[in-house]
Amino acid sequence: MNQPLFQDAQWIFADCDTEEICDLYFEYCTEFEVSDKKKITLVICAYSQYAVYINGMFVNCGQYDGYEDYQVYDTLDITEYVKEGSNELYIGQYVCGADFSTRRKQKPGIIFAMQSDNTTILSSNCSCLSRVNRHFLSKKEKISGQLGYNFEYDATVTEDTYKPSVLAGKEKQLFSRPVEKLLLEPFAAAYLCTQGLFLENKNASCKAERMQTAYLSTCRKETFCDIQQNKIQWSAPKETDADGVYFIFDLQRECAGLLEFTLDVPEKTEVLIGFGEHLQDLRVRSFVGGRNFCFRYVAKKGTQTFFYPYQRMGLRYLQFHVYSKSGTLQAGIRQQKYPLTKYSMPITDRLYKYIYETCVNTLELCVHEHYEDCPWREQALYAMDSRVQMLCGYYAFHEYALPRASLVLMARSLRKDKLLELCAPGLVSVNIPSFTAVFVREVLEYVQYSEDWSLAEELFPVLKTIIEGFAERIADNHLIPLYCGQEYWNFYEWTEGMEGRKRHTEQVFESPFNAFVSDAFLCFAKLCETVAPDLAETYRTFHKNMNLAIHAYFFDEQEKAYRTNENDEKPLHELTQGLLLYINAVPEQYKEAVAHSITSKKFISCSVSMTIYVYEALLQLGETYRAYVLQEIERIWGKMLLSGADTFWETEEGASAFSDAGSLCHGWSAVPVYLFGKYFTDCEGSL
């Protein structure tokens, strides 16, 4: 904890009469004097997001989401924005005020301090003027249950007057940002790829559905558009019955960044802005499964530039519906990237090299404040997803600060039932117990790759609580039954019978869950060898006994393979076989038979994310399975490349997965980076 920088600063908030502070925006404004311009820094923390401007110039944004007892502040070098004499500091603040996968509800507030040459020249207090930003219209439409709300902005509204701020009533529990700030790239204009007229579907219920279901009439751009340097000037025939014009822009590759556009219209005009990863509907898929990938902007007459610094978008395409027959528009994003160094591998085969590079690009797009599952739909930190990403990142980036910070963030989410929250630092209604077991392996692997044992010591109390929570649930048969109740989602992967659709009310045993817990016992024992040697043998014994019990309880002698659920009539899943090989629960005399059940494709194939267990289990048996794993990489990842992918997908189905909500950039699909790095650095193609 580091609080001296904030010694004279107070947590403040805008004085407003709104009962529920949820999905609202606020503005803070104060002046400060600089007599001798030396290096000047601003330290700042806000719930939920901030954007800093000095003398009208944008400086930075991007709060690191934490917890009420883990408030993370940024240190910004603002020297270049400051002038000698009088200066103005403006801070925009967004308050989410609700629980999502990416953040949880907290007391709203903002705290900051400015220093020059170790002297404080400004601190947040109630004399700082503030107000509600009335331009933003709170509609509480969710982009998704993970990301939070979308926005509506009206450039024509009358602004409130500034008033003195009030104390926010928050304790100072401030910690310096544990990772680098994101690099914000200059504005990149997108390329127009199609355009035309639209007629709105009057039955649509929300802005995203309005865009998704509007009737589109494509026109050649020459008929009503003039394009100069990606800036469009249009004039549609006035006699047309269309509601307006539409434009679809292509960023030419998957990106993650902040929306920016410049618009000139002759009168007050409504604009809908959708974003997505593909055009499989011949438009952006703005409305799918209750998700709303659409923003709304009400333009004032004349020229205006709008920049939205409070929510990063994952996308390739932007779609604009402009309710005006004439005007000019230039649209794009400012990409946000975590500062990483990409490392190549000595891979000679062109296909494998292309797969590796695409995996690294995918992984990079899923690295921001922490590892995230995907930049488009969720941006959430899961233990299982991030375990794959961290392993791949150790080879692709040789970077350890981000994994360390992600693990600390997850550890701080420990619940009363001795499990971690499904997503950190978020708060959601369901929990996947197996992901908490995977977390223990994540910590061990971090220590093994980074050689930083301080994290194992720091997190040991949390790890011990988790492991004791599993141990106290062991039944007489040395196995752990599934967690019961509506809040427990016994998920392993997105395949039939492994997706955990059923919520259990009675005791039932499954082999994958016990495999994950057995592996957690072993990983904890290995950590104990250094941190708490007296406990190591106890948990090695738990691991051994559970492995013996898994084999005895789930092995099908006739099939020479393992059942997933105790009520299954026969073995069904490839992942089950791979997991039990991976944790060494399969007796020596059966290993080849179980491996053959995988390579012969007898069972339901595992999904992209879980190939890391199946393939490594096979490779640990020796060179025999090397060719098979390479052929599988060619088949799965090569197929995505042949489909035009520039990043790899959530599942092999691509955008059509999950009722048309499949992500086309998903961090867990970077599995080949780890396999190439550990097993195939000298690989040559088998094609």
FENKA-V881087 format. One record per helix or strand. SS is the DSSP state (H for helix, E for strand). FROM is the first residue (numbers start at 1). TO is the last residue. If there is no record, write none. Layout:
BEGIN
((SS/FROM/TO) (SS/FROM/TO))
END
This chain:
BEGIN
((H/4/6) (E/12/13) (E/24/34) (E/40/47) (E/49/54) (E/57/61) (E/67/67) (E/70/77) (H/79/81) (E/85/95) (E/109/116) (E/119/123) (E/129/132) (E/136/136) (E/142/144) (E/148/149) (E/152/154) (E/163/164) (E/166/167) (E/174/176) (E/183/184) (E/188/189) (E/191/199) (H/207/213) (E/215/218) (H/221/223) (E/225/228) (E/231/235) (E/244/265) (E/269/276) (E/287/288) (E/291/292) (E/294/299) (E/302/307) (E/313/322) (E/326/337) (H/350/365) (E/367/367) (E/371/371) (E/381/382) (H/383/396) (H/401/411) (E/423/424) (E/431/431) (H/433/450) (H/453/471) (E/474/474) (E/480/480) (E/488/488) (E/510/510) (H/511/531) (H/533/554) (E/555/556) (E/561/562) (E/565/565) (E/573/573) (H/574/582) (H/588/599) (E/604/604) (H/608/619) (H/623/642) (H/654/660) (H/667/679))
END
